[in-house]
Amino acid sequence: MATLATIPPASSAAPADAAPRLPQNVEAEAALLGAMMIDNRLADDIVEVLQDQHFFEPVHGRIFRAIKTLRKQDMLATPVTLKPLFEKDEGMAQLGGPGYLAQLTGSGAGLIGARQFARQIYDLALLRELVTVGRNMVEKALDTSEDVNPREQIDRAEEALFKVAADGGTANTVKSFNEATKIALENAKRAQSAGGGVAGVTTGFDSVNGRIGGLHHSDLIILAGRPGMGKTSLATNIAYNAARRMMDDIRLGISPKESIGAKVAFFSLEMSADQLALRILSESSRIASEALRMGNISKAEFAQLAQAAADLEQLPLYIDDTAGLTISSLHSRVRRLQSKHDGELGLVIVDYLQLLQGSGNNRDGNRVQEISEISRGLKTLAKDINVPVIALSQLSRAVESREDKRPMLSDLRESGSIEQDADMVWFVFREDYYVAAREPKRPREGDDPKTFEDHAKWALEMERVFGLAELIIAKQRHGATGKVLLSFESSFTRFSDYAGDMVAEPYE
């Protein structure tokens, strides 16, 4: 019978010019497969931990896959039941034919250490994957052609390493009910300490928190609206509110784990970092953002601005305004931030989804498929980093053709799987934006009375809706849909809880 190659002992000296061998332990693979065929209960456990590609010897990988297939069909996996599947297997023939299956069960050495063998096989597979990633990095780094983008290569290398790391965590993703209960109780205690009503990261709006319970870890929230509705303003407000709460809690001696605030990463693909900072300073100092942009402020207001800037010096809000990010480079940057801040990053905001780019593998140029890839990538990011991700999204022009301009889920632009991937979908809607656009001709002395009447009617309607905004929660996995009324101060680009008597209707 042919024998399999083995790793030389650590003490043996390899020739200086010998190529390094890939990490492997085929004896452990053989012992594990033998144990799985002897005791199928072991097989039922191991098939959830390993995949056939984790085996270095291809024949062993095929044997493992065959065992897994039989067990899924509630059939015994023994040398006898597996034999017909390998009658014509060329690799098996080189090892002496199907009789090799019986030889694997000969010693039963793997019965005692089966799980340890599985762990070692798994770890060695990860090391081989790292070798592959490293080789690809070297080959691409040696490519000096003109169209090479080193930054893109770094992002792809980080993404490849992240995939290896993510695969390395799959073996322990199953949690016992006791473990899951402990996490749930910790979240409930955190919500109770915050005064109730917020189980996740605060939005800073009591009315919104009351409806959704805060921003939940691993959730993807889509915040959509037509241009001019205030999507970026609302996202910036939420980012500031969450970061401000974290900063204030730390100053009070509350640990980051107990705070309902968060360290926030804001990826702005449309606006620059200084523009976003200007909006936050305007909100904090209560000085109109337009006055700040134009420099039309008094000495007293400048002192007020400087005080606000000093107060926010430690604000845990990090802005990345790199244009044209790919979904993979976004992953890489978030992971870097998470590592830099000791895993305390608590909220990611992306403005906006349609400005992200896919992997570039979509050869037919189908934009819907690319958006679907991006939305899935954002959901994966939320789960992998275990933080809420808010992604802003544009809406199609279909909204403008309807009499009622309130958005619907079907209005999500190039939606693809956006609605499916999202845990929550929010629409921001300001009726005063549309009413202002319908302003009739301003009456002048001597005009027809109808002109005065029309403008007076418009003015009454404008007064009714001015400064009001609706946050429409069109989808929510954790609770009911609905509408929340907010106030909007355009001069400060600031949303706040509505304090009036008007009540929003339930969303249907």
Disulfide bonds with the S-S distance in Angstrom:
none
